[in-house]
């Protein structure tokens, strides 16, 4: 067998379409003799027009030369296009994550077995707890929240906290915007049918769950009566009741957050929720009358916030420290990306190198501004909150605008906008009412 990895096909092709950017043009070409469609990017001054017949060099599945001019996919001009190192690093990271996940699952199963044995010994019960089967599958009138036709002596019901629902809706909106931006980029650069179909299915699934959330706003929550405990929620738009006999509850755990978890007499988790207020959690466990374990909050409750220290403005509220931590983290990341990619610019052709350096300079400017504003916030500098609100907003607009001026690619600019505006949105939310707990 012969090694054909270094073979290069010299052929003629016809330009079927072009798309112009600030300093380059993307061409779709079709080989006249051998067939096959390819995409190539070339500097604008040397770019042919639609319908032109051009000489191309095809190497490793890419058009590397067009009319003797090197394209953006030519590894001799851009040696950093070799992705083997990146793939290897990502592969190692995935392997480590998979190993940690397997080890964690083994430890979790072992802990569950030990908890089950301890719970059975404490309660004197053998075998798992089974859920009760409600008679009503929806919020039917005249039926208690448990959905079982009986006449309870007393009933407790705690509805979902509106603040938690509002926060969840904001997070869902942000994730949806980012996902649609990524899918839009993949549709533009890779395949419209594949990623367009994924986007349609994702939006359909999102609409179904939003319908379920709308239903939960009216009747979702946790409940208990003299015979039963449970949770009423939705899954893919349909009502779901988790109902258990009250005697099946061994204890209630209230973790920092707060999060309420009901543990069965067999050691299993009956259900958990973080969508009711702390006061409703206290009333719920008092109504049930079971053993309660409360997790003590850590000394530093927020991993993204700096430790509470005294500044010229006094001890800063948690939300201010959280905003300062996020600004420093986001700014440091962008500065780091700009520095580690400088060496990669050496292998690019002249015009691409200039564009790359301009983009890295935009990264560095954005990052430096965010770090400076975050440090001022963390140190309690006078008027640092106002500076962060104004300067962070300007920086959030600057990066996507700069990327559009450099590349004239709305998809890339939309991705940058999704990231920077999301970061600034969190900062704005925290700094808008810094004293709010």
N, C-alpha and C positions, 0 to 999 in steps of 0.2 A: 504494500500500500504506500501511496505517496502522501506526504504532508501537504495539505492544500490550504492551511490556515493563512499562509502569506500570499496566496494567489489574488491577483487583482484583475477584474474584468474591465476591459476598455471597450466602450460601446457608445452608440448614439442614442439620445433620448429627446423626446419632445416635451416642452414645458406646457403642462395642462392648466395650471393656475398659479398665481402668486399672491403673496400678502406682504405689504410693506410695513416696516417698522422704522424707528428713528434713523438707525444707521445700518440696518440689515434687511434682507428680504428672504422670506421662506417660500420655497418653490416646491410644487408637486410635479414630478417628472415621470414619464412612462418610457421604458426602453422600447425602441422601434423594432428591433430584431428579436430580442429574447423575451419581451413582455415583462411585466412587473412594475408596480408603482412604488415610488420612493419619495421621501421628503428630505430636502436639503436646505440649509441656511447659509447665505453668502452675503458678503458686504455689498451694500446697495450700489456703489459706483460700478461694480462689475456684474450686476444682476441682469439677466436677460428678461425678455418680456414673454407674456403668454403666447404660445404658438411657435416660439423659436425652436430651432433644432440645435442641440448642444452636444458636446462631447463630455462624457462622464466616466468616472472611474468608480466602480463598485467594489468595496472591500469589507468583508465581514458583515454583509447585510446593510451597509450604509454607503451613501454616495459621499466619497471622500474628496473628489475633485470634480469641478465643473468648469469646462473650458480652460483647463490648466490652472484654475484658481482653487486653493484649498477651501473646503467648506468647514462649517462649525463642527462636523463629526469626524474630522481628520485627526487621528491620534498622533500623527507626526507633528502637527501644529499645536494640538491641545493634548499633551500626554496625560493630563490629569483626568481625561475622560474615561480612563481605565477604572472601572468600578470594582475590581476584584478586592481591593483592600477594604472598601466600604462595606461590601457584601460580607467579607470575612468578619469585620468588627460587629456588624449587626447580627451575623450568625452566632458568634460567640455570646453576645448579649442575650439573644433568644434562648440559647442552650442553657445559660446560667439561670435565666428566669424560669425556664421549664424545670430545671433541677430543683430550684427553690420551691416552686409550686408543688412538685411531687413530694418533697420532704415535708412541706407544710400540711399537705393533705394527709400524709401518714401520721404526723403528730396530731392532727385534728381528730382523726379516727381513733387513735389511741386515747386521747383525752375524753372523747365521747364514751368509749367503753368504760373508762375509769369512773366517769361521772354517772353513767347508768348503774354501775355496780354500787356506788356510794348512795345514789338516790334510792335504789331498791332496798338497800340495807336500812336506810333511815325510815322509809315509809312502810317497809314490810310488804311491798307490792312486787309481783313478778310479772314481766311482760310489758309491752309498749302501751302507751296511751293512744286510744283511738278517738278520732273526731266524731262528734255527733252529727246526724244527718237531719238538717232542717226540713220542715215540711214546705216552706215557701222559698222559692229560688230568687225572689226579688223583694223589694220593699213593699210588700202587700199590706193593705190597710187592715187593721184589726188584729195583726199578729205582732208579738213582741219582737224586739230587735234580733233575738236569737233565731227567729224564723220557725220556732217550734210552737205548735198550738197548745198553750197552757196559760194559766192565770198566775203570773208571778206575784208574790207579795210585795216586792220592791224591785225597782229597775234603776240602774245607773247607765247613762249614755254620755260619752264625751266626743264631741264633734271635732273634726280636724281643725287645727289652728290656721286661721286665714293668712297669718304672716308666713308660715311654713309653705302653704300652698302658693303664695305669691313668689317666694324665693325659688321654689321649684319651677314655676312657670318661667321665671327669668333665666334660670340655668338651662332649661330645655330650649328656650328661644336662642340663647347664645350657641349652644351645641348644634342646633339645627342650622343656624347661619354658617357656622364654620364647616359643617359637613356638606352643605350645599355648595359652598365656595370650592371645597376640595373636589367634589364630584363634578362641578362645572369645569374646573381645570382639567380633570381627567377626560371629560367628554370632549373638550376642545383639542387636547393634545393626543389622546389615545383612541377612544372609541365612543361614538355617540350612542349606538344601540346598547352596548353593554352597560356603561355607567349611567346612561339615561334611564335604562330599565331599572337599575338599582335605585336611582333617585325616585322614580315613580313608585316603586314598592315601598321605599322608605317613607315617602310622604303619605301613602295609603295607611301604613302602619301607624304613623304619627297621628293622622286624623282619627283613626279608630281609638287610640289611647286618649286623645284629647276629648273625644266624646265620653269616654269612661271617666275622665277627670271632671267633666262637667256634671256627670251624674253623681260623682262622689261629693261634690260641693253641697249637694242637698241632703245626703243621708249617710255619708261615710263617717266612720269613727270606731271606737271600741265600746263595748257594752258588757254589762254583768247584771245578773239577777240572782235570786236565791238558789237557782239550780245550775246556771250556765255562765260561762265567760266566752268572749269571742271578739272578732274584728270583722267589720263590714267594709269591703273595698271592691275594686273592679280590676279585671284583667282582660285586656284587649276589648274593652267596651262592655263586658258583661259583669254582672254582679257576682261577687264571690264572698261567701260567709265561711269563716273559720270558727266553729263552735265546739266547745269542750265542756264536759261536766265540771262544775266548780270544784268538786273533790279531786280532780286531776291535777290541780295547781299545787306545786310544791313550794315555790317561792317566786318573788318578783325582783328583778335586778334593774336598778335605775343607774345608767351610766351617764358620764358627762356628755352633754349635747343639747338637751337630755334625750336619752333613749330608754324606753321601757321594754323589758323582755320578760315574758312569762315562761317559767321553767316547769315542766311536768314532773310528776312523781317518778317517772322513768328516766329523768335526766335530759329529756329532749326539749327543744325549744318549741313551745306551742305556737307562739307568734310574737312579733316585736313591732314597735312603731316609734318613730321620732316625730310624728306629725301632730301630737297634741301638746298642750302647754304643760309646764312643770307643775302648775297648780292642779290641773286635771289628772296628772299622773299620781300626785299625792292622794287626791280624793279617790281615785280608782283603786289603789292598793289598800287604802283604809276601808273601802267598801268591801273588798274581798276578804281582808283580815288575815292575809298570809304573811309569812316571813319576808322581810324586805332587806335587800343588800344594796347599799348606796356606794357608788364609786367615788372616791375622793378626787376632786379636780387636781391636776398637776400644778406644780409651782409656776410653770409657764404654759398657760392654756392654749396658746396659739403658736404653732411652729413657724409661721411666716412672720410673726411680729418679734421685734427686738425685746429684750428683757426690760422690765419697768425700772428705769433709772431716773434720777432727778436731773432735770434740765433747767435752763433759764426760765422756762415757762411752767416749771413744776413737773410732777410725774404725768407723762402723757397718757391719754386714754388709750385703751387697747385698739380701737379702730384707727387711731392715728398711727400707732406703731405698726399695725397691720398694713396700712397703706404705704408707710415708709419701707417696710420690708419688701413688699411687692415691687415698688418702683426700683429699689436697688437690685432686686433679683432680675427683673426684666432688662434694666439698663446694663447690668453686668453681663448678661447673656449676649446682648447685641454687641457690646464692645469685644467680648471674647470671640464671637463669630467673625467680626471684622478683622481681628488680629490673626487668627489661625488660618484664614483664607488668603492672606496676602501672598504667601509663597505660591499658592495655586495660580495666581495671576501670571506668573513668569512664563508658563507654557502656552498662554493664549496668544492669538494673533493680535496685531496692533489695535484695531478698533474694538475688538471684544475685550482686550485688556483695559482699555480706557473705560469702557462701560462697567466692567467689573470693579475697577478701582473707585469709580464714582459711586456705585452701589455700596461698596464697603465703607466709603467715607460717610454715606448717609446712615449706615448702621452705627458707625462710631459716634456721629453727632447725636443721634437719637439716644444711644446708650449713655453717653456722657451727661446729657441733660437730665435723663431719668435718674442716674446715680447721684448727681449733684442735688437734685430736688429731694430725693429720698434721704440722703445724708442730712440735709438741712432740716427735714421733718423729724428725723430720729434724734437730732441734737437739740430740738426745741428752739431753733433760730426764730427770731421775731419775724412775723408775716410769712413764715414758711408754708403754712396751710394755704394761704391765698396764692402764693407762688406755685405750689404744687398743683392747685386746681387750674390755674391759667396756663402755666408752663407745660403741665402734663397734657392738657388738651391740644396745645400747639404742636407738641412733639408727636401726639397720636395722629394728627393730620399731616405733619411734615413727611413722615416716612412713606406712606402710600403715594402722596403727591410726587415726592422725589423719585420713587421707583417708576411712576408713570412717565415722568419727564425723561428719564434715562432710557427706558425700554419701550414706552408707548404700548404696553401690553395691559389691557384692563383686567385680565384674569389675575396676573401677578399682583397688581395693585390692590385688587379686591382681597386677596389672601393677606397681604400686609395690613390692610384696613381692618379685617376681621380680628387679627391678633392685637394690633395696637389699640383699637377702639374698645375691645373687650377688656384689656388691661386697664385702660383709663376709666372705663365704666365702673369697674370694681373700686378703683381709687376714689372716684367721684362719690360713689355710694357711701364709702367709709368716711370720707372727709365732710360730706354734706351735713351729717349729724354726728360729730365725733364723740359726743357724750352719751350717745345711745348705747345701751348694753346689748 
